[in-house]
């Protein structure tokens, strides 16, 4: 379990480090066009080569990491910020009209994939990274609501919750003081998984032109632009594709490692 956590942390950490470094330094200006050096192969004066506009691929990957990670991170924050309170409220009001309304609302959101939500938002407000964040964030809300509700329901029948109710604590106070701390580990693991899915979703939205707009680099749009040149410049597709794969793999490995460490049931089985 520690091996998965370490390997995942290293893989994801490399791209997060690249994203942070891109705020202060990149090898070349990602908005500068250099047609004379277009489609340079990796190592020919450029570590990862250049694209069809002569832009440095390494610089674009670094800035693209910043965009993907920022979009996914904020989207997960939206999902947690709205979904966790809804899940706690639904669990506290189990079987009531409030519980039914929250869960049917979750079903309604689940009926519309993030891509379709992004298309609807784009039709009104236009394509942008902000709209991608909103679309992915909306899709994350029912995920966290369901996970929180399911975990919280199993706790409401526990002795320490009954003791808290006997002491006169209300449902809202019990949810905040007793339920939430006990489901936090599960939410951390789920957040890691949704983070990786958010990066995939952002890449998918950018691929179809609904994410970050030019001249801001994006891994998904780099893939879209490279698909017609893959036969004579495969590095243009391989570099952003591998970046997505390695980042998502690293985050998933981190999620598995955290689950093994934080889940007491797994610890007891292995003990």
N, C-alpha and C positions, 0 to 999 in steps of 0.2 A: 504493500500500500504506500509506503514511503517512496518507493522507486517511481511509481506513477506520478506521485505529487511532485517529486524533484524534476523528473523529465518534463512533465507538463509545465511546471513553473519556469524551467529554462527556456523551453520553446516559446511560450507566451511572453515571457519576460524580455526575450530578445527583440520581439516586434514592438512591445510597449516601450522599451528603451529607445528603439529607432524612432518611434513616434515622438517621444520626449525630446530627443536630440534634434529632431527636425524643426522644433520651435526656434532653435538658436543657430543651427548650422545644417546645410545640405551641400553636397559636392558642387551642384550647379543649380541655377535658377530654373525652377520647374515651369515658369511662364515664358522663358526665353527660347525662341525658335532659332535653330541652327541648321538650315537645310543642307549646307555643305557637308555636315557630319551625320546625315540621316541614315538610319538602319545600320549603324556600326555594330559589329559583333562584340560580345563581351570580351574584355581584355584588350581591345584595340583602342587604348586611351581612355576607355570607360569600363568600370568594373563589371557592370551588367549590360553594357551596350547602350544604344540610343533607339528611339522610336522613329516613326516616319516623318516627324517634324524636327528631328535632331535633338529632342529633349533627353536628358540623362535618365535612364530607367531606374537606377538606384535612388536618385533624388525623388522621383515620382512614387516609388514604393514607400519610401520613408514618409512622405507627406500623405500618401494614401492610407498608411497605417494610422496616422493621426486622425484622419477623417473617419475611417471605419470604427476605430476604437471609441472615438468620441460619440458617434451616433449610437453604437450599441450600448455604451455605458449610460448615456442619458435615457435611452429607451428602457433599459432595465430599471433605472431609477424611477421612471414614470410608472412602470408596471408594479414595482414594489410599493411605491408611495400610495397608489390607489388600490391595488389588488389585496395587499395584506390587511388594511382596515376593513375592506369589504368581506374578506374571508373570516376575520375575527367576528364581525357583526353577524354574519350568517350562522356561524357556529354557536354564538351566544344565544341566538334566537331560533335555534333548530326547530323545524316544523312549523314555524310561524309564516305569516304572509311576507314578512321582510326576507326571511331565508329563501322562500320560493321566488320572490322578485329578483333577488341578487343572482341566484343560480340560473334562472331563465334568461336574465340579462347576459350572463356569461355565455350561455348557449347561443344567444343571438350574435354576440361578437365572434364566437368561434365559427359561425357559419360563413363569415367573411374573412378569407385569408389576408395577410398583411399586404400582399401585392394588390389585391382588389381594393382594399382600403386606401392604399397609396394612390391608385388610379382615381378613385373618387375624390380624394383630397386634391390631387394634381389638377383635376378637371375644374376645380373651383379656384384654387390658389396658385397653380403652376408648380412645376417640378423644382425641388430644392432639397438640401440636406435636412432642413427643418421639417419639411413635410414627411421625409423618410423617418425621422425620429418620432413624429406623431403617430405615423402608421404602425411602426414596430412597437411603440410604447402602448398603443391601444390594444394590440394583439397580446401583449404581455400581461395586461391587467387580469383577464380571466384565468390565465395560467397560475399566477400567484394567488388569486382568490381561491381557486380550487385546492391548491396545495395547502394553503393556510387553513382552510375550512376542514379538510380531511384530517390534518394533524391535530387541529384544535378539538375536534369532536371526540377524539380518543382520550383527551385530557379532562374533559368536562365531567367525566364519571370517576375520576381519581379522588383518593381520599383527601389530598391536600386542597383540592378545589372545593370539596364539600365542607372542609374545615373553614375555608375562607368565606364561603356563603353563610355558614353558621355564625361567623364573626360579624356578619352584617355588611360585608362588601357587596357592592353592586356588580352587575355583569360587565359593565364597561371597565371598572377598576380591576376586576379579576382578569379580564382579557389583557389589560396593559401590564399588570404587575406579575401575573403568574403564567398565563397562556403564552404570551409573546416570547418571553425569555426561553421557554421550553421548546418552542418551534423555530427559534432563531438559527440553530444549526442546519435544520432542513432547508430553511430559506436561503442560507448562504450557499449551499450546494446547488439549489435550484437556480439561484442567481448566476452562478458560474456557468451553468448549462445554457441559460437564456442569453447570457453574454455572448457565448460562442454562436448560438443561433442568430443573435442580433447581427453579428458580423457577416454571417451568411446571407441574412435577409438584406442587409445594406448593399452587399455586393450584387445580389440579384436585382434590387431596385435600380442600382446604378447601371447595371448591364442593359436594362431596357430604357434607360434615360430618365428615371424618376428619382434618382438620388442627387448627390452633389453635382453641380453643373460646372462646365468648363469656365475658366482654366484650372479650377481646383482638381487635382488628380484624385482618382478613385480606383480601387482595385477592380471593381466590376466593370467600369467603363474602359479601363485598360484592356481587359479581356475582350470586350465588345469590339474595340478598335483593332485588336490583333487578330481577330478570327479570319480576316481576308488575307493576312500576310503570314500565316503559320507555316506555309510550305517553304518560304525562303527566309523568314525571320522568326523561328520558333521561340526564341528567347522572350519575345514580346508577350507571348501567352504563358510560357512556362513560369516566368518570374512572378507575376501577380497571382497565377493559379496556385503555385507552390506556397506563396505567402498566405493565401487564404487557408489552404489545407493545413499548413503547419501551425498557424495561429489557432484554428478551430480544434485541431488535434491536441495541442497543448492545453487549451482551456478544458476540453473534455477529460483529459488525463488528470488535470487538477481537480475537476469535479469528482472524479472517481476516487482520487486520493483523499480528498476532504471528506467524502461520504464514509470511506472506510475508517477514518480517524474519528469523525464526530458522531457517527451512529453507534450508540451503545449496544444495540442488538448485535451488530457485526463484531464489535469488540468482544462481546461475551462468547459468541460462537467460536472465534479464533482462539480465545483463551482456553 
